[in-house]
Amino acid sequence: MCGIVGYIGIEPAVPVLMAGLEKLEYRGYDSAGISVCTDGIYTVKTKGGLSDLAKKIEQVTLPEATLGIGHTRWATHGVPSDVNSHPHVSQDGKISLVHNGIIENYLELKAELTEKGYRFLSETDTEIAAQLFASLYDGDMVATLRRMLQKIRGAYAFGIICSDHPDCLLAVRKDSPLLVGLGKNENFIASDIPALLEHTRDYYLLEDNEIVLLKQDGASVFDLEGRPVQKEVFHVTWDFSAAQKEGYDYFMMKEIMEQPRALLKTISPRMTQNGISLDGIGLTEEMISSLRRIHIVACGSAWHAGVVGRYVIEKLTRIPVEVDIASEFRYREPIFGENELCIIISQSGETADTLAALREAKRNGVRVLSIVNVVGSSIARESDDVLYTWAGPEIAVATTKGYTTQLAVLYLIALYFAKAKGTLSAQEEQTYLQELEKMPAKTESFLKNCGFLKGLAKQYAKREDFFIIGRGIDYAAAMESSLKLKEISYIHSEAYAAGELKHGTISLIEEGTPVIAIATQESLFEKLLSNIKEVKARGAKVIAIAKEGNRAIEDVADEVIYIPEAPDLLTASYNVLPMQVFAYHVAVARGCNVDKPRNLAKSVTVE
Ligand code: F6R
C-alpha cells in the first residue's frame, strides 16, 4: 500500500527520497512522485514505477533542495495516472502533501472548498487535503494542521511541506503507519523501517494523532492540542542485510529459505525445562481455564493460519474456536460473551480491517492476544497481550516465513492452554514439544532437497486452472497453497474441501485438469485416496503431497511430493513448503514479478 518518505537535512533530497521509495516498493504501488522545496515547491510525479519517475526527473532541472517528500501510490480514489499521483500541490502552489489512507468525508470537504473557489485537478481524496491545508494556512504549519485534522474523518499518514518554511517537514498519522527517523543533521519520515536503514537506526513510533515537526537538527512531537509529547527513541536491532536480497533473485525465495531460522527464533526461546513459557502474556492459568470461547480474526494468509489454529486449539484444549475474516467480522455484529478471548493475527500489525476487528473486540470488553511480526506496530500496541513471530522483516508481498511462524505461535498457544486446562497428557505434551523443537531442522532439510520442484513447476507453468484439495487441516493448508499460486503466478486456482468437490464443483474436472491433493492427515488418508480416485476417474492430473511414510499414495497420484513425518496437527507447517516453492517457480517461469505481484500491497492499510 502507499509508501511515504520525507527528508530534511544537509544532503541533496532527491537521491535520498528515491532510495527511500525504492525500499518501500515492496508495499505495492502503481505511481510515484516527489516534491522538493527551496524557494518554492517543485514536483515530479508519474504513473508507473520508480524507473519512470527517475526518467522524468532527469528531464527537468530540479533545484538542489535538502527538503522533500516522496510517495508511492496504490490507487484507491481514481485510476493510476500522472495527475492522481502524489504529492498533491495546493492551488496557490505553496503546499505539497503526500498521504497514505482514505479521507472518508472528502466529498463533503470538496464541496465546501469548491464553494470557496478551489478547483481540483485529480480524482483523489488527497488533493482535498492539500487544498484544505492551504485554505486554513495562517503561517503556522502545526496550528494549521491541527485545525485541518478537526475537519478530516478517516485514516491518514500525511507528509507536508510548505514553500514559506523551507526548513520544516510536517507529518501526522492516524490508523496508517508512519515512523520518524532520527539522524545526525538530518531527519526523516517513512512508512516503514527499510526506508530509513541506510541513514539511521533510531526512530520514533508516532501514535495516532501525534504531529511531528522535523527540522534539520531535531524533531518535535505535539498532540492535537499542540502540547509537546515526549517520545521514546527506538533502535532497529535487525541486520541491514535482512532488507537486502543477498544473492537471491527475489526476496520471496530468500524468505522461504529463512524459514528454519525464523522458526527457531520464534519457538526456541519459548521452550523451557517446565514446558512452554509465553513471554509477556498476562493471561493467568485461571483465565485460560475459564475460557468459554476463542475468536480468531485475521486477513488473507494470516486468516489461513487462524483456520489451522482452530483445528489445533479445539483439538488440544476443547475450547470452541471461531475464525473470522477481519473485513467481515465487524459487520456481522459478532456475539461476545463472558470469558472469551480474541486472537488477532497479523504479520504487519497494520492491516486496517484487522485493526478494526481488534478494536471491536476490545470495545466489547474482550481481551485481545495478538500474534504479530512487526514490533511496535499498531496491532501490537493496542493488544492486551502480544506474542511476536520473530521472522524478521518480510519484504516479498506474498507471505512465507510470516505465515509459518504464525502457525508456530498458534501451536505454542494451543499447547500452553492445553496444559493450563489439563486437557493433554504429559506424554502427549512431550511428543508435541519434541516435534516443535525439531520443526526448524525438518523445515531446513525439506528446503535443502526441494530442487526437483523447479522442474515440476516448469511442466505446469502454462496451465490456467488448478484445484487444490484436502480435508481437515489439509483443507486449511490448501487455501494457503492456492493463495500462494494465485497471487504471484496469476494462475486461477481453487482450494476445495476434498469431500465437498462432488457436491457440484467436480463438474469442472476434465481431461488433464491439474489437481493438487494434500493428504497428510492419518485419520483422513483413506478418505482422501477415494477423493483422488474420483478426480482421476474424470481425467485429472494429480500431484499429491503426503507424509514420507505414506507410499500407498503413489498408486493413485501422478506425482507425489513427500513432506517430513509429523503429527497430524503440525503438518500444515510442512505441506505449505512445497507449495511456496512450486508457486515461486511457476511465477518465475511465467515471467511474473514475484516480489511485487500486480494490484497487491504488502501492508493493507485501507479497509
Ligand atoms: C498473502 C498475504 C496476505 C496477508 C494479509 C494480511 O501472501 O501476505 O494475504 O496475509 O494481507 O496481512 P497481515 O498479516 O500483515 O495482517
Boltz pocket constraint, residues with backbone or C-beta under 6 A from the ligand:
constraints:
  - pocket:
      binder: B
      contacts: [[A, 299], [A, 300], [A, 301], [A, 302], [A, 303], [A, 345], [A, 346], [A, 347], [A, 348], [A, 349], [A, 350], [A, 351], [A, 354], [A, 397], [A, 398], [A, 399], [A, 483], [A, 487], [A, 601], [A, 602], [A, 603], [A, 604]]
      max_distance: 6.0
